[in-house]
Amino acid sequence: MRYRPRRRCRGLGDSIPGGVVYPGSPSSVTGANAPSVFPGTTVLPAGATTPGGYSPYSSAKGGQMAPDHLHYGEPVCLSAGMVLQPGAVGAPNVIALRNISALPLEIHEIQFTSQATSTGFAFGNTGGLIGGAIDCNMAIGDIPITNGFVPIWNFGKASNLVVENLVQVGVGNAYVTNYNEYTWRLATPLVIDPNSLVTPVFRHRNLIPLPITLTITFKGRIIAPIQKRSRIVPWVSCYISKAFDFQNNSTDTEFSSEENLVNPFTIPVQVNRFVGRMLRSANLYGTAVPNNEDDAGYIGSLLNVSIVDSYGAAIVADDTPFALVFDSATRSWETNFVMQPSVYYRVKTTQAGGPFNLGGGVATVQAFISVVGEREVVW
């Protein structure tokens, strides 16, 4: 069979029409009136060409890639970002997350990153920013992916705890930057139709008094058209306990509600895992701020959990140490079972003892538990 090269969008030396931008830019306006764009996005003025004169983009309206640019099987990475102030709720530039191909997009993994910089060492030496400080509400159209807001560290199991929380300290402690990265690898790829998108909304939980820079990234590939009128859609539901006071209390208990870890649908949910995270906060400089994420060893033994289903059957025995339920390396309990319609799981979280003077001036410990699965939705 004779090799036939792919056609390209434009010839060598062809100029780019005015206002064409690289994907991820929110506007096709150029020049003095051009808005700020997502870091790394390049805006090309009218008549500009890429090195060698070859433009990988055609004149699709709105600065989008031409539908014929992406072909079956090609990988795709879509990303959007924003800066969120303490206590604020907002969405990134969702246009950058839209499937602009003429073919369906299959998402394999979703990556969250967050970054915050403090002046001096006041908040930097606390470990500062962690995945419990930001949560996300996600949907595809009017089809929910999350049960309200879910912390970004409760979607996927941990694969590299070192990368999850990196700290850079400036010379003379002039500044401290905390960087977090969490990846959710989907058990079944999520198919996005042409011109459709997954819409994320983020919330700054006001655990640290700093603005947080966020990015969300979808990684996948282009696939052939699908005739089937149903799709597999992920589902994540989460319970966040109160902050247990280990400086003043000796024992305390809290129960999750029926609306936390729930299958609210009339169809079953295939559960892939439970994710368990633990946030400890330190009383430093007169302010309780996040100190670390540690659900193994000493801190992980300070909270006990038990879990029963809506029929009263115990799936985790009473007063089981948190660190024994959720693996210390992956922060998860990998499962494979069907959660029937309208079923919920109720968590009992118990403080194991106290008062203690936990290392680093730790004042409180808080549990974050999620159920992660998927269900079949008719399109």
Stockholm file with secondary structure:
# STOCKHOLM 1.0

chainA/1-379         MRYRPRRRCRGLGDSIPGGVVYPGSPSSVTGANAPSVFPGTTVLPAGATTPGGYSPYSSAKGGQMAPDHLHYGEPVCLSAGMVLQPGAVGAPNVIALRNISALPLEIHEIQFTSQATSTGFAFGNTGGLIGGAIDCNMAIGDIPITNGFVPIWNFGKASNLVVENLVQVGVGNAYVTNYNEYTWRLATPLVIDPNSLVTPVFRHRNLIPLPITLTITFKGRIIAPIQKRSRIVPWVSCYISKAFDFQNNSTDTEFSSEENLVNPFTIPVQVNRFVGRMLRSANLYGTAVPNNEDDAGYIGSLLNVSIVDSYGAAIVADDTPFALVFDSATRSWETNFVMQPSVYYRVKTTQAGGPFNLGGGVATVQAFISVVGEREVVW
#=GR chainA/1-379 SS CCCCCCCCSSCTTCCCCTTCBCTTCSCCCCGGGCCCCCTTCCBCCTTCCCGGGCCSCCCCGGGCCCGGGSCTTCEEEEEEEEEECTTCEECCCGGGGSCCSSSCEEEEEEEEEEEEEEESSTTGGGTCCCGGGEEEEEEETTEESBSSCEEGGGSSCCSCHHHHEEEEECGGGCEEEEEEEEEEEEEEEEEECTTCCEEEEEEECSSSSSCEEEEEEEEEEECCCCCCSEEEEEEEEEEECCCEETTTCSCCEEECCTTTEECCSSSCEEEEEEEEEEEEEEEETTEEEEEEECCSHHHHTSEEEEEEETTSCEEEEEEEEHHHHSCTTTSEEEEEEEECTTCEEEEEEEECSCCCCBTTTEEEEEEEEEEEEEEEEEC
#=GC SS_cons         CCCCCCCCSSCTTCCCCTTCBCTTCSCCCCGGGCCCCCTTCCBCCTTCCCGGGCCSCCCCGGGCCCGGGSCTTCEEEEEEEEEECTTCEECCCGGGGSCCSSSCEEEEEEEEEEEEEEESSTTGGGTCCCGGGEEEEEEETTEESBSSCEEGGGSSCCSCHHHHEEEEECGGGCEEEEEEEEEEEEEEEEEECTTCCEEEEEEECSSSSSCEEEEEEEEEEECCCCCCSEEEEEEEEEEECCCEETTTCSCCEEECCTTTEECCSSSCEEEEEEEEEEEEEEEETTEEEEEEECCSHHHHTSEEEEEEETTSCEEEEEEEEHHHHSCTTTSEEEEEEEECTTCEEEEEEEECSCCCCBTTTEEEEEEEEEEEEEEEEEC
//
